[in-house]
Amino acid sequence: MIALKETFYTLLNRYTINNELIEELWDEIEIAYSGQQRYYHSLTHLENLLAQLEAIAAQLQNWDVILFSLYYHDIIYSATQSNNEEKSAELAENRMLKAGIPLAIIKECKEQILATKSHVVSNNHDTNYFTDADLSILGQDWDSYAAYFKSVRKEYQIFPNLIYKVGRKKVLKHFLTMPRIYKTAYFYEKLESKARENLQKEIDLL
C-alpha cells in the first residue's frame, strides 16, 4: 500500500506541482479500490500488478502510461455492469487532463484500459505486457488461484449459483479456447501452462 501511494505521488510529481490535486486523486483511487464489494479488484490487486510490472520495467517503452493504466483500469467496477472498462477509461481521461498529462499519454492509457476488456493481442508492445500482467493471477499456484476465484465469487454474490456458474464457465472456457492466454513470451513461458491447468480445474469444480 505504501509503495502504491509513493509510486503514484512520484508519477504525478513529474507532471504537476499541485500537491492538493495529487492528494485528491490518490484519495479517490484509494477509496474506489477499498469499496465494500472489492474482494479481488482491490488495492491488493494493484500491488500485485505493480510487482509484476516492476519485474519487467526494463522491457516496457512507456512506464508512465503503464502506471496510469494500472491505477485507473479498475477504478470503476460493478459486477452488474458491462461497461466498467469504458467508464474507467473515461474517468482516467478526466483526471489526467486535470493534472496536465500530455494527450498522447492519455490516449495510450485509455487504449490500455479498454484492452483489459477483451485481452486480445494488441499492436502496442506495452499493452500486451499490461494485459498479461493483469491476468497473471491465472497462472499462480493453486492456493493463490483458488483465493482469487473465491474473491471473484464474492464480488458477484448478488447472483445465485445457477446464474453465476453459467457465466463463470463461459469466461473460463473463453480463455481456454484462446490460442494463447498470454501474448508476450515472458508471461507465456512463465504462466501459460499453469493458467490452463488452473482454469480447467475450476471448471471441473463448478
BANU-27571 format. One line per field, with one value per residue (C-alpha): x, y, z; residue in three letters. Coordinates in Angstrom, 3 decimals, padded with zeros to 6 digits. Layout:
px	(X_...)
py	(Y_...)
pz	(Z_...)
r	(ALA_...)
END
This chain:
px	(000.000_002.845_004.637_001.431_000.952_004.606_004.709_001.559_002.895_006.222_004.361_002.136_005.011_006.509_003.558_002.161_003.277_-000.288_000.070_-003.564_-004.674_-002.312_-003.651_-007.225_-006.568_-004.873_-007.692_-010.195_-008.212_-007.773_-011.477_-012.570_-010.380_-011.296_-015.031_-017.072_-017.586_-013.920_-012.882_-010.491_-010.373_-008.801_-005.628_-004.049_-004.696_-002.931_000.015_000.375_000.092_002.748_005.107_004.580_005.223_008.240_009.885_009.744_010.069_013.210_011.210_008.496_008.635_006.421_006.454_004.278_001.460_001.657_001.370_-001.610_-003.299_-002.543_-004.158_-007.223_-008.028_-010.468_-011.303_-014.941_-016.054_-019.558_-020.489_-023.832_-022.389_-020.685_-019.081_-016.654_-013.637_-015.204_-016.237_-012.792_-011.084_-013.389_-012.657_-008.925_-009.017_-010.847_-008.418_-005.313_-006.471_-006.841_-003.233_-001.954_-000.887_000.047_-002.728_-000.577_-000.149_-003.869_-004.764_-002.465_-003.646_-007.292_-006.452_-004.683_-007.603_-010.053_-007.755_-008.399_-011.973_-011.039_-007.357_-006.728_-003.371_-002.563_-000.262_001.104_004.062_003.358_-000.351_000.366_002.597_-000.022_-002.923_-000.713_000.248_-003.428_-004.079_-001.015_-003.182_-004.440_-001.004_-000.149_-000.028_-003.375_-003.894_-003.440_-005.678_-008.353_-008.285_-008.743_-011.800_-013.396_-012.917_-014.448_-017.444_-017.915_-017.887_-020.705_-022.635_-025.673_-026.127_-027.345_-025.148_-027.413_-026.676_-023.129_-021.799_-023.057_-021.419_-018.196_-017.829_-018.305_-015.470_-013.126_-013.812_-013.220_-009.677_-009.072_-010.147_-007.689_-004.620_-002.595_-003.730_-000.534_000.599_004.190_006.916_007.822_004.398_003.620_006.693_006.222_002.474_000.617_000.745_-000.239_-003.005_-004.638_-004.366_-005.994_-008.791_-009.708_-009.599_-012.002_-014.358_-014.351_-015.292_-018.223)
py	(000.000_002.386_001.502_002.094_005.555_006.572_005.381_007.367_010.549_010.178_009.674_012.731_014.919_014.549_016.463_018.800_020.677_020.840_018.666_019.154_017.753_014.794_014.033_014.364_011.971_009.429_009.565_008.870_005.830_004.518_004.889_003.285_000.194_-000.140_-000.416_-002.977_-005.143_-005.064_-008.588_-009.091_-005.811_-004.082_-002.293_-005.732_-006.416_-003.141_-004.069_-007.452_-005.867_-003.285_-006.056_-007.979_-004.878_-003.671_-007.016_-006.268_-002.469_-002.574_-004.171_-001.513_001.520_003.964_003.303_006.327_005.130_001.699_003.246_005.422_002.351_000.384_002.906_003.577_000.334_-000.927_002.325_001.829_-001.728_-003.107_-006.763_-005.778_-003.532_-004.451_-001.069_-000.852_-000.521_002.254_004.154_003.685_004.943_007.959_008.803_008.324_010.809_013.363_013.090_013.057_016.198_017.890_017.008_018.333_014.945_015.107_013.995_011.262_009.610_009.917_008.337_005.364_004.916_004.817_002.233_000.058_000.224_-000.711_-003.596_-005.256_-005.904_-008.475_-009.260_-009.843_-009.248_-005.562_-003.815_-001.960_-003.704_-002.275_-003.052_-006.755_-006.718_-004.824_-007.129_-010.175_-008.827_-008.171_-011.883_-013.115_-014.419_-017.160_-018.764_-018.661_-021.640_-023.312_-021.811_-018.276_-019.013_-020.527_-017.437_-015.350_-017.168_-017.243_-013.465_-013.035_-015.102_-012.713_-009.754_-011.448_-012.596_-010.713_-013.565_-017.032_-020.048_-021.115_-017.901_-017.319_-020.756_-020.497_-017.091_-018.097_-021.247_-019.163_-016.831_-019.691_-021.609_-018.410_-018.241_-021.931_-021.628_-018.786_-019.922_-018.499_-016.674_-014.659_-012.587_-011.934_-014.566_-013.596_-014.319_-017.184_-019.175_-018.393_-018.848_-020.329_-024.000_-023.416_-020.998_-023.579_-026.185_-023.830_-022.779_-026.374_-027.330_-024.518_-025.578_-029.117_-027.729_-025.644)
pz	(000.000_000.874_-002.370_-004.318_-002.858_-003.192_-006.801_-007.598_-005.994_-007.820_-011.100_-010.684_-009.490_-012.964_-014.391_-011.736_-008.643_-007.349_-004.259_-003.255_-006.587_-006.293_-002.826_-004.077_-006.962_-004.713_-002.158_-004.917_-006.065_-002.535_-001.726_-005.004_-004.624_-000.936_-001.594_000.330_-002.756_-003.758_-002.792_-005.735_-007.693_-004.709_-003.663_-003.206_-006.895_-007.743_-005.508_-007.187_-010.621_-009.740_-008.605_-011.862_-013.964_-011.982_-012.713_-016.454_-016.350_-018.499_-021.321_-021.319_-023.582_-021.656_-017.940_-017.122_-019.382_-017.759_-014.290_-015.178_-016.659_-013.513_-011.180_-013.289_-015.130_-012.469_-010.703_-011.703_-011.100_-010.706_-011.082_-012.617_-015.344_-018.627_-019.322_-016.392_-018.664_-020.718_-017.592_-016.045_-019.207_-019.273_-015.636_-016.216_-019.095_-016.962_-014.052_-016.236_-018.049_-014.660_-013.870_-017.198_-018.563_-022.282_-024.629_-026.185_-022.783_-022.047_-025.385_-024.864_-021.280_-022.364_-025.030_-022.467_-020.051_-022.809_-023.803_-020.436_-021.585_-024.221_-023.570_-027.267_-028.944_-029.383_-031.832_-028.814_-027.179_-023.723_-023.852_-024.332_-021.263_-019.279_-020.114_-019.497_-016.082_-015.369_-015.995_-014.114_-011.249_-013.575_-013.664_-009.960_-007.599_-006.937_-003.467_-004.824_-007.787_-005.538_-003.308_-006.469_-007.800_-004.344_-004.143_-007.589_-006.463_-003.518_-005.912_-007.816_-004.747_-005.977_-008.477_-007.389_-008.182_-011.038_-012.924_-011.710_-012.619_-016.203_-016.652_-014.934_-017.047_-020.177_-019.123_-018.212_-021.422_-023.411_-022.044_-022.694_-026.335_-026.964_-028.954_-026.098_-022.965_-022.646_-025.611_-024.534_-024.465_-020.900_-019.403_-021.796_-020.821_-017.143_-016.661_-019.658_-018.694_-015.062_-016.061_-018.315_-015.584_-013.047_-015.391_-016.199_-012.527_-011.643_-014.438_-013.033_-009.615_-010.874)
r	(MET_ILE_ALA_LEU_LYS_GLU_THR_PHE_TYR_THR_LEU_LEU_ASN_ARG_TYR_THR_ILE_ASN_ASN_GLU_LEU_ILE_GLU_GLU_LEU_TRP_ASP_GLU_ILE_GLU_ILE_ALA_TYR_SER_GLY_GLN_GLN_ARG_TYR_TYR_HIS_SER_LEU_THR_HIS_LEU_GLU_ASN_LEU_LEU_ALA_GLN_LEU_GLU_ALA_ILE_ALA_ALA_GLN_LEU_GLN_ASN_TRP_ASP_VAL_ILE_LEU_PHE_SER_LEU_TYR_TYR_HIS_ASP_ILE_ILE_TYR_SER_ALA_THR_GLN_SER_ASN_ASN_GLU_GLU_LYS_SER_ALA_GLU_LEU_ALA_GLU_ASN_ARG_MET_LEU_LYS_ALA_GLY_ILE_PRO_LEU_ALA_ILE_ILE_LYS_GLU_CYS_LYS_GLU_GLN_ILE_LEU_ALA_THR_LYS_SER_HIS_VAL_VAL_SER_ASN_ASN_HIS_ASP_THR_ASN_TYR_PHE_THR_ASP_ALA_ASP_LEU_SER_ILE_LEU_GLY_GLN_ASP_TRP_ASP_SER_TYR_ALA_ALA_TYR_PHE_LYS_SER_VAL_ARG_LYS_GLU_TYR_GLN_ILE_PHE_PRO_ASN_LEU_ILE_TYR_LYS_VAL_GLY_ARG_LYS_LYS_VAL_LEU_LYS_HIS_PHE_LEU_THR_MET_PRO_ARG_ILE_TYR_LYS_THR_ALA_TYR_PHE_TYR_GLU_LYS_LEU_GLU_SER_LYS_ALA_ARG_GLU_ASN_LEU_GLN_LYS_GLU_ILE_ASP_LEU_LEU)
END
